[in-house]
Amino acid sequence: MNVITVDDYKNTYWPKLDSAIDQLLTQSPGDYIPISYEQIYSCVYKCVCQQHSEQMYSDLMCKITAHLEKVSLELQATSPEHYIEKFNLALSQYMGALHSIVPLFIYMNKFYIETKLNRDLKDDLIQLFTEHVAEKHIYSLMPLLLEAQSTPFQITPSTMASIIKGLYTLRPGNCSLRSTPCHLIGGPCV
């Protein structure tokens, strides 16, 4: 295997990964994105083998954080009548992207994140969504969900179920049978 310099990483390898991550984060749920998973996995593997794991992890976290901050701003600008649907789309889109991103970076997860940081990539990425989107919007979302719950078919049952399931995924430890949905991400009772 050829040596991958820092410049090679910055100019060749990371741009490929960056582009693929962009596509995965912005695809609609259920869409197929024509990227080469083999090529992306190979980039990750080579970078990990050449000791670029720390930089790659940092770049990945920065990339996804920037994306989530943009999502949060878009949600902030959304009108109340579209807020629940928009939040559901953002949550579904992100969770769908994780199903592709985590396996692509599995080698980095196994040989850097788990061994050196004693964490897990999926948990870190879920935490990013929790911090940058869910926690910032829970106080806007919850009153709308409670209102929608009291008005039949204001939103579809599948949308309500998707949001509640997604919030549970973000913080399962805070859920109990008698809790309101805000407990799911650590908010106070409404």
N, CA, C and O atoms as a DFTB+ gen file, in Angstrom:
760 C
 N C O
     1  1       0.851      -1.180       0.000
     2  2       0.000       0.000       0.000
     3  2       0.893       1.239       0.000
     4  3       1.849       1.331       0.771
     5  1       0.572       2.173      -0.863
     6  2       1.331       3.418      -0.935
     7  2       1.088       4.257       0.309
     8  3       0.036       4.177       0.942
     9  1       2.082       5.058       0.640
    10  2       1.956       5.952       1.784
    11  2       0.990       7.078       1.425
    12  3       1.083       7.678       0.354
    13  1       0.073       7.349       2.327
    14  2      -0.879       8.447       2.144
    15  2      -0.413       9.594       3.029
    16  3      -0.461       9.507       4.256
    17  1       0.033      10.656       2.399
    18  2       0.496      11.818       3.152
    19  2      -0.706      12.622       3.651
    20  3      -1.844      12.371       3.254
    21  1      -0.438      13.570       4.507
    22  2      -1.496      14.454       4.997
    23  2      -2.125      15.198       3.824
    24  3      -3.344      15.367       3.772
    25  1      -1.297      15.641       2.885
    26  2      -1.826      16.327       1.696
    27  2      -2.685      15.389       0.848
    28  3      -3.729      15.793       0.335
    29  1      -2.245      14.136       0.701
    30  2      -3.057      13.155      -0.035
    31  2      -4.415      12.988       0.636
    32  3      -5.453      12.948      -0.024
    33  1      -4.381      12.891       1.953
    34  2      -5.633      12.735       2.691
    35  2      -6.546      13.938       2.443
    36  3      -7.718      13.779       2.101
    37  1      -5.998      15.137       2.621
    38  2      -6.800      16.361       2.493
    39  2      -7.281      16.617       1.071
    40  3      -8.392      17.109       0.873
    41  1      -6.458      16.288       0.082
    42  2      -6.774      16.646      -1.302
    43  2      -7.416      15.530      -2.121
    44  3      -8.073      15.801      -3.126
    45  1      -7.236      14.288      -1.704
    46  2      -7.761      13.175      -2.489
    47  2      -8.787      12.350      -1.723
    48  3      -9.908      12.154      -2.194
    49  1      -8.409      11.872      -0.555
    50  2      -9.266      10.928       0.160
    51  2     -10.453      11.598       0.848
    52  3     -11.593      11.166       0.681
    53  1     -10.187      12.657       1.625
    54  2     -11.301      13.287       2.330
    55  2     -12.340      13.873       1.366
    56  3     -13.534      13.734       1.630
    57  1     -11.948      14.517       0.267
    58  2     -12.983      15.027      -0.650
    59  2     -13.938      13.942      -1.164
    60  3     -15.129      14.201      -1.336
    61  1     -13.427      12.734      -1.409
    62  2     -14.301      11.625      -1.826
    63  2     -15.282      11.275      -0.711
    64  3     -16.475      11.088      -0.948
    65  1     -14.756      11.191       0.502
    66  2     -15.606      10.865       1.646
    67  2     -16.612      11.984       1.906
    68  3     -17.785      11.727       2.174
    69  1     -16.146      13.208       1.825
    70  2     -16.991      14.377       2.045
    71  2     -18.180      14.388       1.079
    72  3     -19.319      14.628       1.480
    73  1     -17.899      14.129      -0.172
    74  2     -18.945      14.114      -1.197
    75  2     -19.964      12.999      -0.936
    76  3     -21.170      13.213      -1.058
    77  1     -19.479      11.834      -0.585
    78  2     -20.376      10.707      -0.304
    79  2     -21.243      10.993       0.923
    80  3     -22.438      10.696       0.926
    81  1     -20.646      11.566       1.953
    82  2     -21.398      11.900       3.168
    83  2     -22.479      12.926       2.844
    84  3     -23.610      12.812       3.316
    85  1     -22.129      13.926       2.040
    86  2     -23.118      14.923       1.600
    87  2     -24.321      14.252       0.950
    88  3     -25.470      14.548       1.276
    89  1     -24.036      13.355       0.035
    90  2     -25.113      12.671      -0.677
    91  2     -25.976      11.856       0.280
    92  3     -27.203      11.864       0.181
    93  1     -25.333      11.158       1.199
    94  2     -26.076      10.317       2.137
    95  2     -26.928      11.153       3.094
    96  3     -28.048      10.766       3.428
    97  1     -26.406      12.284       3.530
    98  2     -27.140      13.124       4.480
    99  2     -28.329      13.838       3.841
   100  3     -29.285      14.193       4.530
   101  1     -28.271      14.047       2.542
   102  2     -29.328      14.829       1.894
   103  2     -30.294      13.988       1.064
   104  3     -31.239      14.525       0.485
   105  1     -30.071      12.696       1.000
   106  2     -30.996      11.863       0.229
   107  2     -32.326      11.733       0.956
   108  3     -32.381      11.722       2.186
   109  1     -33.372      11.639       0.193
   110  2     -34.691      11.411       0.782
   111  2     -34.776       9.964       1.236
   112  3     -34.198       9.080       0.603
   113  1     -35.496       9.712       2.335
   114  2     -35.629       8.328       2.800
   115  2     -36.164       7.430       1.682
   116  3     -37.159       7.750       1.032
   117  1     -35.494       6.318       1.476
   118  2     -35.909       5.370       0.450
   119  2     -35.263       5.591      -0.905
   120  3     -35.362       4.729      -1.778
   121  1     -34.599       6.735      -1.104
   122  2     -33.930       6.994      -2.381
   123  2     -32.636       6.200      -2.477
   124  3     -32.029       5.841      -1.469
   125  1     -32.235       5.939      -3.698
   126  2     -30.967       5.268      -3.957
   127  2     -29.974       6.309      -4.450
   128  3     -30.265       7.061      -5.380
   129  1     -28.820       6.352      -3.838
   130  2     -27.772       7.288      -4.240
   131  2     -26.687       6.494      -4.962
   132  3     -26.173       5.512      -4.427
   133  1     -26.343       6.915      -6.168
   134  2     -25.337       6.164      -6.933
   135  2     -23.901       6.475      -6.495
   136  3     -23.159       7.160      -7.199
   137  1     -23.528       5.962      -5.329
   138  2     -22.137       6.092      -4.894
   139  2     -21.550       4.694      -4.782
   140  3     -22.271       3.716      -4.587
   141  1     -20.258       4.617      -4.905
   142  2     -19.588       3.330      -4.795
   143  2     -19.241       3.081      -3.332
   144  3     -18.284       3.644      -2.800
   145  1     -20.031       2.234      -2.697
   146  2     -19.772       1.918      -1.299
   147  2     -18.411       1.240      -1.149
   148  3     -17.707       1.456      -0.162
   149  1     -18.054       0.433      -2.121
   150  2     -16.759      -0.242      -2.088
   151  2     -15.616       0.775      -2.130
   152  3     -14.637       0.647      -1.395
   153  1     -15.749       1.779      -2.991
   154  2     -14.713       2.805      -3.112
   155  2     -14.602       3.622      -1.814
   156  3     -13.499       3.928      -1.361
   157  1     -15.733       3.964      -1.231
   158  2     -15.725       4.755       0.004
   159  2     -15.143       3.931       1.158
   160  3     -14.311       4.422       1.920
   161  1     -15.582       2.692       1.277
   162  2     -15.040       1.823       2.322
   163  2     -13.530       1.665       2.148
   164  3     -12.783       1.672       3.127
   165  1     -13.090       1.526       0.913
   166  2     -11.663       1.390       0.619
   167  2     -10.891       2.642       1.043
   168  3      -9.789       2.540       1.582
   169  1     -11.463       3.812       0.801
   170  2     -10.827       5.067       1.242
   171  2     -10.664       5.083       2.758
   172  3      -9.603       5.429       3.278
   173  1     -11.720       4.707       3.450
   174  2     -11.677       4.691       4.916
   175  2     -10.615       3.701       5.387
   176  3      -9.800       4.018       6.253
   177  1     -10.632       2.519       4.817
   178  2      -9.667       1.475       5.192
   179  2      -8.228       1.967       5.005
   180  3      -7.397       1.827       5.902
   181  1      -7.947       2.536       3.849
   182  2      -6.591       3.018       3.561
   183  2      -6.183       4.130       4.526
   184  3      -5.047       4.162       4.999
   185  1      -7.099       5.026       4.809
   186  2      -6.783       6.132       5.719
   187  2      -6.528       5.634       7.141
   188  3      -5.636       6.137       7.824
   189  1      -7.298       4.663       7.580
   190  2      -7.088       4.096       8.911
   191  2      -5.730       3.393       8.959
   192  3      -4.971       3.563       9.913
   193  1      -5.431       2.612       7.937
   194  2      -4.151       1.893       7.893
   195  2      -2.956       2.843       7.854
   196  3      -1.869       2.499       8.317
   197  1      -3.157       4.022       7.307
   198  2      -2.075       5.007       7.184
   199  2      -2.101       6.045       8.314
   200  3      -1.501       7.114       8.197
   201  1      -2.791       5.724       9.390
   202  2      -2.790       6.551      10.602
   203  2      -3.471       7.915      10.439
   204  3      -3.039       8.900      11.037
   205  1      -4.515       7.970       9.645
   206  2      -5.278       9.213       9.486
   207  2      -6.637       9.142      10.197
   208  3      -7.522       9.957       9.938
   209  1      -6.789       8.175      11.080
   210  2      -8.069       7.967      11.763
   211  2      -8.513       9.179      12.564
   212  3      -9.669       9.594      12.490
   213  1      -7.595       9.737      13.323
   214  2      -7.956      10.865      14.184
   215  2      -8.467      12.042      13.356
   216  3      -9.484      12.649      13.692
   217  1      -7.760      12.357      12.280
   218  2      -8.182      13.465      11.420
   219  2      -9.496      13.139      10.714
   220  3     -10.365      14.000      10.579
   221  1      -9.634      11.909      10.272
   222  2     -10.854      11.507       9.571
   223  2     -12.057      11.566      10.514
   224  3     -13.134      12.018      10.124
   225  1     -11.873      11.114      11.736
   226  2     -12.956      11.176      12.722
   227  2     -13.336      12.632      12.993
   228  3     -14.517      12.976      13.043
   229  1     -12.334      13.469      13.165
   230  2     -12.584      14.891      13.402
   231  2     -13.314      15.522      12.217
   232  3     -14.270      16.276      12.401
   233  1     -12.864      15.215      11.011
   234  2     -13.508      15.753       9.810
   235  2     -14.952      15.271       9.689
   236  3     -15.845      16.040       9.333
   237  1     -15.169      13.999       9.986
   238  2     -16.521      13.439       9.917
   239  2     -17.445      14.132      10.914
   240  3     -18.564      14.513      10.571
   241  1     -16.980      14.291      12.132
   242  2     -17.810      14.929      13.156
   243  2     -18.091      16.392      12.801
   244  3     -19.210      16.870      12.991
   245  1     -17.100      17.094      12.295
   246  2     -17.300      18.493      11.881
   247  2     -18.283      18.584      10.722
   248  3     -19.151      19.456      10.701
   249  1     -18.143      17.692       9.773
   250  2     -19.024      17.670       8.597
   251  2     -20.476      17.453       9.021
   252  3     -21.375      18.172       8.584
   253  1     -20.690      16.475       9.858
   254  2     -22.055      16.152      10.269
   255  2     -22.606      17.229      11.200
   256  3     -23.793      17.551      11.132
   257  1     -21.777      17.782      12.054
   258  2     -22.221      18.879      12.918
   259  2     -22.679      20.070      12.084
   260  3     -23.725      20.657      12.363
   261  1     -21.911      20.428      11.072
   262  2     -22.291      21.551      10.201
   263  2     -23.619      21.261       9.500
   264  3     -24.467      22.146       9.380
   265  1     -23.794      20.039       9.045
   266  2     -25.056      19.658       8.403
   267  2     -26.223      19.789       9.384
   268  3     -27.276      20.325       9.039
   269  1     -26.029      19.299      10.596
   270  2     -27.108      19.333      11.588
   271  2     -27.430      20.758      12.034
   272  3     -28.585      21.063      12.331
   273  1     -26.445      21.616      12.083
   274  2     -26.714      23.019      12.414
   275  2     -27.555      23.675      11.319
   276  3     -28.422      24.501      11.602
   277  1     -27.292      23.300      10.072
   278  2     -28.099      23.801       8.953
   279  2     -29.537      23.277       9.062
   280  3     -30.494      24.025       8.859
   281  1     -29.676      22.005       9.379
   282  2     -31.004      21.404       9.561
   283  2     -31.750      22.127      10.679
   284  3     -32.939      22.420      10.553
   285  1     -31.052      22.408      11.763
   286  2     -31.665      23.093      12.897
   287  2     -32.158      24.482      12.502
   288  3     -33.252      24.889      12.894
   289  1     -31.363      25.203      11.736
   290  2     -31.775      26.534      11.270
   291  2     -32.993      26.451      10.348
   292  3     -33.887      27.295      10.415
   293  1     -33.025      25.438       9.495
   294  2     -34.178      25.256       8.611
   295  2     -35.436      24.954       9.422
   296  3     -36.515      25.457       9.111
   297  1     -35.295      24.136      10.456
   298  2     -36.440      23.837      11.323
   299  2     -36.916      25.097      12.043
   300  3     -38.116      25.324      12.194
   301  1     -35.975      25.893      12.476
   302  2     -36.301      27.124      13.190
   303  2     -37.138      28.061      12.316
   304  3     -37.988      28.795      12.820
   305  1     -36.895      28.029      11.024
   306  2     -37.606      28.906      10.093
   307  2     -38.915      28.297       9.585
   308  3     -39.608      28.912       8.774
   309  1     -39.255      27.108      10.049
   310  2     -40.447      26.409       9.575
   311  2     -41.689      26.875      10.327
   312  3     -41.659      27.068      11.543
   313  1     -42.763      27.048       9.598
   314  2     -44.023      27.475      10.216
   315  2     -44.598      26.341      11.067
   316  3     -44.336      25.170      10.795
   317  1     -45.381      26.683      12.098
   318  2     -45.943      25.653      12.983
   319  2     -46.766      24.584      12.257
   320  3     -46.746      23.420      12.656
   321  1     -47.482      24.960      11.205
   322  2     -48.318      23.966      10.524
   323  2     -47.500      22.924       9.748
   324  3     -48.023      21.866       9.400
   325  1     -46.239      23.214       9.481
   326  2     -45.382      22.258       8.773
   327  2     -44.259      21.705       9.658
   328  3     -43.465      20.873       9.219
   329  1     -44.205      22.170      10.886
   330  2     -43.082      21.860      11.772
   331  2     -42.944      20.366      12.072
   332  3     -41.848      19.813      11.988
   333  1     -44.045      19.723      12.418
   334  2     -43.981      18.301      12.776
   335  2     -43.491      17.478      11.590
   336  3     -42.615      16.626      11.738
   337  1     -44.057      17.735      10.420
   338  2     -43.651      16.992       9.221
   339  2     -42.180      17.246       8.890
   340  3     -41.452      16.324       8.523
   341  1     -41.755      18.488       9.021
   342  2     -40.364      18.846       8.711
   343  2     -39.403      18.198       9.715
   344  3     -38.335      17.718       9.335
   345  1     -39.786      18.188      10.989
   346  2     -38.954      17.533      12.000
   347  2     -38.873      16.037      11.708
   348  3     -37.800      15.440      11.786
   349  1     -40.001      15.445      11.376
   350  2     -40.030      14.018      11.061
   351  2     -39.138      13.706       9.859
   352  3     -38.409      12.714       9.866
   353  1     -39.196      14.543       8.837
   354  2     -38.348      14.342       7.662
   355  2     -36.874      14.440       8.041
   356  3     -36.067      13.608       7.625
   357  1     -36.523      15.449       8.825
   358  2     -35.124      15.625       9.237
   359  2     -34.636      14.425      10.045
   360  3     -33.531      13.927       9.826
   361  1     -35.457      13.970      10.968
   362  2     -35.099      12.825      11.806
   363  2     -34.983      11.553      10.967
   364  3     -34.015      10.805      11.105
   365  1     -35.956      11.308      10.106
   366  2     -35.944      10.105       9.262
   367  2     -34.770      10.119       8.292
   368  3     -34.106       9.103       8.085
   369  1     -34.529      11.271       7.710
   370  2     -33.434      11.409       6.755
   371  2     -32.093      11.140       7.441
   372  3     -31.240      10.441       6.894
   373  1     -31.914      11.689       8.621
   374  2     -30.658      11.507       9.341
   375  2     -30.471      10.053       9.775
   376  3     -29.394       9.482       9.602
   377  1     -31.511       9.465      10.333
   378  2     -31.397       8.071      10.775
   379  2     -31.154       7.146       9.583
   380  3     -30.420       6.164       9.690
   381  1     -31.771       7.464       8.456
   382  2     -31.517       6.689       7.244
   383  2     -30.074       6.823       6.785
   384  3     -29.456       5.847       6.360
   385  1     -29.544       8.031       6.873
   386  2     -28.149       8.258       6.487
   387  2     -27.193       7.481       7.391
   388  3     -26.170       6.971       6.934
   389  1     -27.535       7.398       8.671
   390  2     -26.671       6.653       9.602
   391  2     -26.556       5.184       9.212
   392  3     -25.521       4.556       9.433
   393  1     -27.625       4.640       8.630
   394  2     -27.592       3.232       8.212
   395  2     -26.558       2.989       7.115
   396  3     -26.131       1.853       6.905
   397  1     -26.159       4.034       6.425
   398  2     -25.105       3.902       5.413
   399  2     -23.760       4.411       5.922
   400  3     -22.723       3.808       5.647
   401  1     -23.773       5.504       6.652
   402  2     -22.520       6.115       7.098
   403  2     -21.775       5.217       8.083
   404  3     -20.568       5.019       7.949
   405  1     -22.475       4.681       9.056
   406  2     -21.813       3.854      10.075
   407  2     -21.113       2.641       9.452
   408  3     -19.955       2.387       9.785
   409  1     -21.763       1.883       8.565
   410  2     -21.042       0.755       7.953
   411  2     -19.844       1.187       7.096
   412  3     -18.836       0.482       7.038
   413  1     -19.954       2.337       6.435
   414  2     -18.827       2.800       5.623
   415  2     -17.602       3.113       6.478
   416  3     -16.465       2.958       6.031
   417  1     -17.841       3.550       7.696
   418  2     -16.744       3.919       8.593
   419  2     -16.503       2.857       9.667
   420  3     -15.921       3.148      10.712
   421  1     -16.946       1.638       9.412
   422  2     -16.837       0.572      10.411
   423  2     -15.382       0.274      10.775
   424  3     -15.075      -0.036      11.926
   425  1     -14.506       0.368       9.802
   426  2     -13.097       0.089      10.081
   427  2     -12.519       1.148      11.019
   428  3     -11.771       0.819      11.939
   429  1     -12.858       2.401      10.792
   430  2     -12.416       3.472      11.686
   431  2     -13.039       3.283      13.074
   432  3     -12.387       3.501      14.094
   433  1     -14.296       2.878      13.092
   434  2     -14.973       2.654      14.361
   435  2     -14.260       1.568      15.165
   436  3     -14.003       1.725      16.359
   437  1     -13.951       0.479      14.494
   438  2     -13.353      -0.677      15.170
   439  2     -11.932      -0.397      15.662
   440  3     -11.569      -0.780      16.774
   441  1     -11.136       0.266      14.834
   442  2      -9.722       0.408      15.162
   443  2      -9.316       1.781      15.683
   444  3      -8.147       1.992      16.007
   445  1     -10.237       2.697      15.768
   446  2      -9.906       3.993      16.359
   447  2     -10.922       4.386      17.434
   448  3     -10.556       4.587      18.592
   449  1     -12.178       4.495      17.056
   450  2     -13.181       5.011      17.996
   451  2     -13.374       4.060      19.176
   452  3     -13.348       4.486      20.330
   453  1     -13.565       2.782      18.887
   454  2     -13.783       1.822      19.977
   455  2     -12.525       1.585      20.803
   456  3     -12.599       1.496      22.028
   457  1     -11.379       1.484      20.151
   458  2     -10.162       1.135      20.886
   459  2      -9.485       2.329      21.548
   460  3      -8.992       2.209      22.670
   461  1      -9.451       3.465      20.883
   462  2      -8.744       4.625      21.448
   463  2      -9.664       5.563      22.223
   464  3      -9.254       6.152      23.223
   465  1     -10.897       5.701      21.766
   466  2     -11.817       6.642      22.413
   467  2     -12.816       5.945      23.338
   468  3     -13.518       6.594      24.113
   469  1     -12.867       4.621      23.246
   470  2     -13.806       3.815      24.039
   471  2     -15.253       4.263      23.845
   472  3     -16.031       4.354      24.795
   473  1     -15.587       4.537      22.592
   474  2     -16.949       4.935      22.236
   475  2     -17.350       4.184      20.985
   476  3     -16.624       3.316      20.499
   477  1     -18.526       4.533      20.468
   478  2     -19.045       3.898      19.264
   479  2     -19.497       4.989      18.300
   480  3     -20.113       5.969      18.719
   481  1     -19.199       4.829      17.026
   482  2     -19.529       5.850      16.033
   483  2     -21.028       6.122      15.976
   484  3     -21.443       7.281      15.956
   485  1     -21.833       5.088      15.949
   486  2     -23.280       5.292      15.865
   487  2     -23.780       6.104      17.059
   488  3     -24.585       7.021      16.898
   489  1     -23.306       5.769      18.243
   490  2     -23.703       6.518      19.442
   491  2     -23.272       7.982      19.343
   492  3     -24.028       8.883      19.708
   493  1     -22.059       8.213      18.851
   494  2     -21.572       9.586      18.699
   495  2     -22.431      10.372      17.711
   496  3     -22.740      11.540      17.943
   497  1     -22.815       9.726      16.610
   498  2     -23.615      10.416      15.592
   499  2     -25.046      10.658      16.068
   500  3     -25.646      11.680      15.734
   501  1     -25.584       9.740      16.830
   502  2     -26.909       9.958      17.420
   503  2     -26.841      11.102      18.426
   504  3     -27.753      11.925      18.505
   505  1     -25.765      11.145      19.184
   506  2     -25.588      12.234      20.152
   507  2     -25.506      13.591      19.451
   508  3     -26.012      14.587      19.967
   509  1     -24.878      13.632      18.291
   510  2     -24.814      14.891      17.534
   511  2     -26.214      15.375      17.164
   512  3     -26.516      16.559      17.308
   513  1     -27.068      14.474      16.690
   514  2     -28.432      14.876      16.340
   515  2     -29.176      15.349      17.588
   516  3     -29.904      16.340      17.553
   517  1     -28.984      14.637      18.673
   518  2     -29.640      15.009      19.928
   519  2     -29.242      16.423      20.338
   520  3     -30.099      17.243      20.669
   521  1     -27.950      16.703      20.317
   522  2     -27.448      18.009      20.757
   523  2     -27.801      19.144      19.801
   524  3     -28.208      20.221      20.239
   525  1     -27.650      18.912      18.515
   526  2     -27.762      20.004      17.547
   527  2     -29.158      20.187      16.960
   528  3     -29.449      21.224      16.364
   529  1     -30.020      19.190      17.125
   530  2     -31.370      19.326      16.574
   531  2     -32.430      19.069      17.647
   532  3     -33.204      19.967      17.981
   533  1     -32.470      17.865      18.181
   534  2     -33.572      17.486      19.077
   535  2     -33.664      18.375      20.313
   536  3     -34.738      18.885      20.630
   537  1     -32.560      18.561      21.004
   538  2     -32.606      19.368      22.227
   539  2     -32.948      20.829      21.947
   540  3     -33.539      21.501      22.792
   541  1     -32.583      21.314      20.780
   542  2     -32.888      22.702      20.426
   543  2     -34.350      22.896      20.034
   544  3     -34.876      24.005      20.118
   545  1     -35.003      21.819      19.607
   546  2     -36.355      21.958      19.066
   547  2     -37.436      21.250      19.875
   548  3     -38.616      21.330      19.532
   549  1     -37.055      20.570      20.926
   550  2     -38.039      19.791      21.678
   551  2     -39.138      20.672      22.267
   552  3     -40.292      20.251      22.345
   553  1     -38.794      21.883      22.680
   554  2     -39.799      22.752      23.306
   555  2     -40.743      23.373      22.278
   556  3     -41.818      23.853      22.639
   557  1     -40.363      23.371      21.029
   558  2     -41.281      23.778      19.957
   559  2     -42.089      22.581      19.476
   560  3     -43.272      22.703      19.156
   561  1     -41.444      21.436      19.428
   562  2     -42.078      20.227      18.906
   563  2     -43.144      19.668      19.846
   564  3     -44.228      19.298      19.396
   565  1     -42.853      19.602      21.135
   566  2     -43.759      18.932      22.074
   567  2     -45.156      19.544      22.131
   568  3     -46.135      18.799      22.072
   569  1     -45.294      20.862      22.243
   570  2     -46.661      21.411      22.259
   571  2     -47.424      21.088      20.968
   572  3     -48.632      20.850      20.996
   573  1     -46.715      21.082      19.854
   574  2     -47.367      20.758      18.582
   575  2     -47.781      19.289      18.532
   576  3     -48.847      18.961      18.011
   577  1     -46.942      18.410      19.070
   578  2     -47.301      16.986      19.119
   579  2     -48.489      16.750      20.044
   580  3     -49.390      15.974      19.725
   581  1     -48.484      17.422      21.184
   582  2     -49.599      17.263      22.121
   583  2     -50.899      17.806      21.526
   584  3     -51.965      17.217      21.707
   585  1     -50.806      18.918      20.826
   586  2     -51.985      19.478      20.156
   587  2     -52.467      18.533      19.055
   588  3     -53.665      18.291      18.914
   589  1     -51.532      18.010      18.287
   590  2     -51.883      17.090      17.198
   591  2     -52.504      15.813      17.747
   592  3     -53.391      15.226      17.126
   593  1     -52.037      15.392      18.903
   594  2     -52.575      14.183      19.525
   595  2     -54.043      14.379      19.913
   596  3     -54.829      13.433      19.878
   597  1     -54.403      15.592      20.276
   598  2     -55.780      15.850      20.695
   599  2     -56.708      16.169      19.521
   600  3     -57.925      16.248      19.694
   601  1     -56.143      16.350      18.337
   602  2     -56.941      16.622      17.143
   603  2     -56.769      15.459      16.173
   604  3     -55.712      15.325      15.557
   605  1     -57.789      14.617      16.028
   606  2     -57.645      13.437      15.165
   607  2     -57.197      13.793      13.742
   608  3     -57.737      14.698      13.107
   609  1     -56.223      13.071      13.281
   610  2     -55.702      13.146      11.920
   611  2     -55.116      14.501      11.531
   612  3     -55.020      14.826      10.347
   613  1     -54.727      15.285      12.527
   614  2     -53.991      16.510      12.207
   615  2     -52.664      16.124      11.563
   616  3     -52.200      16.763      10.618
   617  1     -52.070      15.072      12.096
   618  2     -50.922      14.443      11.440
   619  2     -51.226      12.954      11.373
   620  3     -52.040      12.440      12.140
   621  1     -50.575      12.279      10.465
   622  2     -50.853      10.853      10.311
   623  2     -50.307      10.077      11.510
   624  3     -49.303      10.473      12.102
   625  1     -50.956       8.988      11.860
   626  2     -50.440       8.155      12.956
   627  2     -49.010       7.668      12.686
   628  3     -48.213       7.523      13.613
   629  1     -48.696       7.419      11.424
   630  2     -47.341       6.944      11.112
   631  2     -46.298       8.030      11.382
   632  3     -45.183       7.725      11.805
   633  1     -46.651       9.290      11.140
   634  2     -45.726      10.390      11.430
   635  2     -45.509      10.504      12.935
   636  3     -44.376      10.643      13.396
   637  1     -46.594      10.443      13.694
   638  2     -46.485      10.509      15.158
   639  2     -45.631       9.348      15.665
   640  3     -44.743       9.541      16.495
   641  1     -45.900       8.158      15.169
   642  2     -45.143       6.980      15.602
   643  2     -43.668       7.110      15.232
   644  3     -42.792       6.748      16.016
   645  1     -43.403       7.621      14.051
   646  2     -42.025       7.789      13.597
   647  2     -41.257       8.761      14.492
   648  3     -40.108       8.507      14.852
   649  1     -41.889       9.857      14.842
   650  2     -41.224      10.841      15.707
   651  2     -40.978      10.265      17.094
   652  3     -39.881      10.397      17.637
   653  1     -41.984       9.632      17.666
   654  2     -41.828       9.065      19.011
   655  2     -40.755       7.981      19.014
   656  3     -39.927       7.921      19.923
   657  1     -40.773       7.131      17.998
   658  2     -39.746       6.087      17.892
   659  2     -38.360       6.719      17.738
   660  3     -37.395       6.265      18.352
   661  1     -38.266       7.762      16.920
   662  2     -36.988       8.446      16.730
   663  2     -36.491       9.101      18.002
   664  3     -35.304       9.026      18.320
   665  1     -37.396       9.748      18.736
   666  2     -37.008      10.370      20.002
   667  2     -36.558       9.311      21.008
   668  3     -35.623       9.527      21.778
   669  1     -37.230       8.180      20.989
   670  2     -36.830       7.074      21.864
   671  2     -35.427       6.582      21.499
   672  3     -34.622       6.274      22.378
   673  1     -35.145       6.513      20.210
   674  2     -33.817       6.093      19.754
   675  2     -32.743       7.045      20.264
   676  3     -31.634       6.623      20.593
   677  1     -33.076       8.323      20.327
   678  2     -32.102       9.316      20.780
   679  2     -31.753       9.154      22.254
   680  3     -30.595       9.309      22.640
   681  1     -32.750       8.841      23.078
   682  2     -32.516       8.703      24.521
   683  2     -33.428       7.640      25.132
   684  3     -34.378       7.987      25.834
   685  1     -33.168       6.372      24.886
   686  2     -34.052       5.325      25.410
   687  2     -34.051       5.225      26.931
   688  3     -35.052       4.812      27.515
   689  1     -32.974       5.586      27.574
   690  2     -32.883       5.467      29.024
   691  2     -33.827       6.388      29.771
   692  3     -34.114       6.157      30.946
   693  1     -34.313       7.421      29.114
   694  2     -35.189       8.383      29.773
   695  2     -36.662       8.080      29.560
   696  3     -37.514       8.907      29.884
   697  1     -36.971       6.931      29.030
   698  2     -38.358       6.612      28.708
   699  2     -38.933       5.642      29.727
   700  3     -38.279       4.692      30.155
   701  1     -40.161       5.908      30.098
   702  2     -40.893       4.956      30.923
   703  2     -42.297       4.846      30.353
   704  3     -42.698       5.651      29.513
   705  1     -43.031       3.865      30.805
   706  2     -44.375       3.657      30.273
   707  2     -45.289       4.852      30.519
   708  3     -46.195       5.107      29.726
   709  1     -45.068       5.576      31.592
   710  2     -45.955       6.680      31.935
   711  2     -45.392       8.036      31.514
   712  3     -45.968       9.072      31.846
   713  1     -44.280       8.044      30.792
   714  2     -43.667       9.323      30.445
   715  2     -44.348       9.964      29.248
   716  3     -44.978       9.295      28.429
   717  1     -44.206      11.257      29.171
   718  2     -44.641      11.972      27.982
   719  2     -43.493      11.927      26.989
   720  3     -42.363      11.636      27.382
   721  1     -43.740      12.204      25.721
   722  2     -42.671      12.128      24.734
   723  2     -41.459      12.998      25.053
   724  3     -40.353      12.675      24.620
   725  1     -41.631      14.090      25.794
   726  2     -40.479      14.948      26.073
   727  2     -39.461      14.257      26.965
   728  3     -38.284      14.617      26.946
   729  1     -39.886      13.279      27.742
   730  2     -38.929      12.532      28.548
   731  2     -37.922      11.795      27.676
   732  3     -36.822      11.468      28.123
   733  1     -38.298      11.541      26.446
   734  2     -37.464      10.726      25.580
   735  2     -36.126      11.368      25.274
   736  3     -35.163      10.664      24.969
   737  1     -36.042      12.681      25.346
   738  2     -34.729      13.293      25.157
   739  2     -34.296      14.058      26.401
   740  3     -33.371      14.869      26.348
   741  1     -34.956      13.803      27.499
   742  2     -34.503      14.380      28.751
   743  2     -35.172      15.680      29.132
   744  3     -34.714      16.356      30.054
   745  1     -36.244      16.051      28.452
   746  2     -36.942      17.289      28.781
   747  2     -37.842      17.112      29.990
   748  3     -38.089      15.985      30.421
   749  1     -38.334      18.211      30.542
   750  2     -39.225      18.125      31.697
   751  2     -40.625      17.702      31.274
   752  3     -40.960      17.730      30.090
   753  1     -41.421      17.318      32.230
   754  2     -42.810      16.945      31.945
   755  2     -43.575      18.163      31.457
   756  3     -43.343      19.285      31.907
   757  1     -44.479      17.924      30.543
   758  2     -45.333      19.001      30.032
   759  2     -46.672      18.900      30.719
   760  3     -47.565      19.704      30.453
